[in-house]
Amino acid sequence: MTKEQLYKIHFLPSGREVEIKGGESLIKAARAAGIHINASCGGAGVCGKCRVIMAEGEVAGGRSDKLTEEEYQAGYRQACIATISGHATVTVPEISGLKKGGLSTAVPIRHRASMHRFDIQDLREAGIFVPPVVKLFLELPTPSNLDNMADAGRIILGLSNQYDERRIITSLPILRKIRKTLREDNFRVTVTLARPVNSKTKTHLINIQPGNWTARNFGLAFDIGTTTVYGLLLDLNSGKVLARQGDYNGQLSYGEDVISRIIHAEQPEGLAQMQELVVKSINFIIDRLLESAKPPEGKKKGKIKRDEISSITLAGNTTMTHLLMGLEPDNIRRAPYVPVTTFVPPLRAADLNIKLPDHTVALLYPSISSYVGGDIVAGVMGSGMYRTDKVTLYVDIGTNAEIVIGNRDWLACAACSAGPAFEGGGITHGMRAADGAIEDFSLNPATLEPMNITIGNLQPVGICGSGLLVIVATLFENNVIDQSGKFNRQLATQRIRPGRSGHEYVLAWKAESGTNSDIVINEVDIDNFIRAKAAIYAGVKTLVEVVGLAIGDLEQIILAGAFGSYIDLDSAMTIGLLPEVAADKVLYVGNGSLLGSWMSELSNHIRQDVVDVVHRMTSFELSEVPDFKDQYIASLFLPHTDISLFPETGKRLVARQISAPP
Amino acid sequence: MTKEQLYKIHFLPSGREVEIKGGESLIKAARAAGIHINASCGGAGVCGKCRVIMAEGEVAGGRSDKLTEEEYQAGYRQACIATISGHATVTVPEISGLKKGGLSTAVPIRHRASMHRFDIQDLREAGIFVPPVVKLFLELPTPSNLDNMADAGRIILGLSNQYDERRIITSLPILRKIRKTLREDNFRVTVTLARPVNSKTKTHLINIQPGNWTARNFGLAFDIGTTTVYGLLLDLNSGKVLARQGDYNGQLSYGEDVISRIIHAEQPEGLAQMQELVVKSINFIIDRLLESAKPPEGKKKGKIKRDEISSITLAGNTTMTHLLMGLEPDNIRRAPYVPVTTFVPPLRAADLNIKLPDHTVALLYPSISSYVGGDIVAGVMGSGMYRTDKVTLYVDIGTNAEIVIGNRDWLACAACSAGPAFEGGGITHGMRAADGAIEDFSLNPATLEPMNITIGNLQPVGICGSGLLVIVATLFENNVIDQSGKFNRQLATQRIRPGRSGHEYVLAWKAESGTNSDIVINEVDIDNFIRAKAAIYAGVKTLVEVVGLAIGDLEQIILAGAFGSYIDLDSAMTIGLLPEVAADKVLYVGNGSLLGSWMSELSNHIRQDVVDVVHRMTSFELSEVPDFKDQYIASLFLPHTDISLFPETGKRLVARQISAPP
């Protein structure tokens, strides 16, 4: 048995099989088979989330202290540190794998609060519903001895005469097809124009079709998230959403956070691989958007064809944007955190290997800095924050929290690293918001018995970010944990017990759980959670103060992002994640990044505003603000060391302390 | 012997061999072997210029009335109508093949008159020596915690701070290499900027190199002629010409004039083939320019590398420009003669398959119409005609003659089809200006014996255009032919004799010639020549009158083009090809097209002026001017029916008639 030998690895339940050299890691075999295995730590063997079960055969290694002896004996292995040593059959548990087939909706559907959304009506009312890429119909005079102007000049003159469109430029591929196209329907043609951001520069004539096809002009809006990719198919005439689709970002098997992706991109071929993976996800979504879209009605009806897509707008964080463009992200993770670029010129989608026709324009949202990306800029645009008079706080909470404060007159932003707690990282039974995750929770104050609500109403398998927030707030409100997050050891319940990581509370016994073990939350988990919320609150407070305001000056809070969209507001204020404001001052925008892409795909005016917003947004590096560290330490308490910042919670706290048992 | 069988055809003197199917034409076999055979008529079998000699084996056919029985017996065959029927060895005579290895100079060297040329000194004096593509050196601050601007933004800010360069845009390939390049020499970089024609639009950042390479910035200027292609390698810092090279246009084996080329381009794959052939010629010349250029001296010395070429400017007639770009030229030859485009956006040279690095910009001269092309616009620019106060006539004479009249305030142009007489076409012993061509001629007035001066001082093999002009003028001045071009049958010389095409004059007897036959000029030749000169003179007169002037208002004549550069001025006025003006009012610019490319390669200001010139140039379709036909008929006389237009020639004519024998 030499390492050079090839072995067959069979994966269950998918039934896929690959042949791979001995000595390669099992996770690499899974990738080769197109199977995603959750590897939060990027394959370093420390998160223990990539566990699989040996059904037949054996692998070498595959065990760290993340696996108990019992689990190891039961056949569990950590795929990222297991190496191939023979033919084998491996079961990938649902909890490790990603549900294949994509996410079905672009905006979270299990949302509890009212959703604010810009929509096409807003654009119409503002008179700015004019997409960056439009189709215009021209009926041109046929050439004669007295008018033998060139074909291209005839079109340009027609655009000027009929639509007052000037400063047109075109390209070689269009010039190569102009002659035949003009003559196919007797000089009646539809031209596609891509407008510039700056009205002084040129408008690009990007396509020409015989006859009148103005009724069929379609666009795409994409959010390229670190975890998920979402896309909308839009009718650029009506502004209507014709289809929405989502899927996990194909880069996910190389780690859950941007740092793991950057590290991989630094490997030989790594950047090309990362680029390919995200484009594969985009292409998969485009295929499904085209399949699922209802064909438009009217004179020019019928299924939407790929070459009827004129433009695609994409927004993502700075790392995602770099990887999509194939730009080296290396310095994003190294002080002083210098990205390659923040602005992106209009590109050809095909140059990014996006499976769209040669003429399709790709418009990428600009970033502000390495950690305030195009997704946040898009959120600022899509939420309308940059057009309001109110002093607004925009927060997008994920592994990193990005904060923007300002209004129509000024804007300031900062990023703070909250750590992965809100996405289930660093939490013993933390997990992403997937089937079986505890997403809501309540407590019987008398018995201290829990009620878990899980996604899909399944047996609980873990805790997702929004569940964690509610659990901590509820435990706190019921005096089960104190202001520093420690369990009240005097409570008469079996649910609280000492554990390896301080005391813990059993959310679900082994028998009730979907994992064949107790689901718990322990003091280390709570501590991690408090650090995460403290980082965000301290970031908000520091940024507010650095611009000369106080928390009380905030007139509006906009919540965005995967976590921000699911957040329970009372809980968030109770534990001091968000400043305490009246509930009616809080707006949820859901996927702000997608919303912004969508809006600027429909409005060149908004696209022009983006440039303006990026130029006047002041970016602060929190680590460079002397006060930030103190703010952070002061926030490592539920809700905060300065209770006067949370008057309502403070009142309840006082009442509780009076009524609490000694 | 079936037609499907393959036969070996061996070509002498090159020694090349091809295998080709039976039934294919011999000229196709030659093309497949990479051997050019002169085929003026485009392969129709009517010009008889593609003659080759069978050395071994035989072909089928290959004979029209262009070959005498004697020639046929000697092994002569017409390659375009001969088909392969077995293995064969074929000698391609020098007179049929094109001298391989290219033409050695960019501007004709056998020029008789003073040459007018714009030069770098003119540009410097006018303060417009600023090339469209420049290199600038940036010393940028290194990033720090307090200045962590993106790499691309840092460059853009540096350009603004150090050079006041604004409105910069770049592309994906540059963004992909920016990070590494900046750090290779500690944020000291050289950027290459391509300036826009219109200062309001964007400047493109097309390349970035580590360190200071501003001293090495090179450009190319090309004339893409129907017959020949010429190129210059320029130092964009000093403006110096570092090398000049020329070669025949590789399309030549598909016919000598633009119409043959268009016809071929209309065949399946024909356009791609034509594009490929001209690009092959360009690439061949670039190779030789790089090989032959003297390496620059100074700090940054060494051989010029291909990737140091920042830009290439090309000018050609409308058909050549279409074929180079791969645009369908079909309508150029069909009324109402509509080209695909007259303006050409800046292109990437690599997109035309020109073997230059990806960043090299290709700037193509715009045309005016189907028959007034970029070569003429370039000539107007290069000659400085558009900047003069004098009413100027610019004439480029070839198969088509293009005429421009005007000055700094106004410009009008027209094309007239002169036919191929000036390039040796339609003339029994006509040939291109190549070795053995009679290019000058004189006559002993007493004996009527000729003295032929040939190119290369070889035995005469034919008559080139400039020779023809002198011959006709000399025969006319000596009363050997009359005003209608007919021979004086009373003259006592053996040199004049009846022939198949009217009377003829024997320029060289078989024994003195290099072709083993008499070289003659006959009445049909002279008639063809008179028609050609009449078309041009009528064109000039019509255009002058259509703008409200008279011939006498012309203050300056600029002669350009292959024929225009060699023209004997006295002869041209004697026979009524050009208006009679004082010799010091005539300027020769040589290859006006190359000159214009060269000038705008060195001056973005001139490139901007081009747009202006094209917009204000009024183009006239002579066939649409009612007077033109009458003008033409009136010009079918030596020098003209209205002798008052040629007072000097008129005087000599009267004197001669008085002294002439009855």
Interface residues (C-beta under 8 A of the other chain):
Chain A: P143 S144 N145 L146 D147 N148 M149 A150 D151 A152 G153 R167 I169 T170 S171 L172 L175 R176 I178 R179 K180 K200 T201 K202 M325 G326 L327 E328 D330 N331 A335 P336 Y337 V338 P339 V340 T341 T342 F343 V344 P345 L347 D351 L352 S367 S369 S370 E621 S623 E624
Chain B: P143 S144 N145 L146 D147 N148 M149 A150 D151 A152 G153 R167 I169 T170 S171 L172 L175 R176 I178 R179 K180 K200 T201 K202 M325 G326 L327 E328 D330 N331 A335 P336 Y337 V338 P339 V340 T341 T342 F343 V344 P345 L347 D351 L352 S367 S369 S370 E621 S623 E624
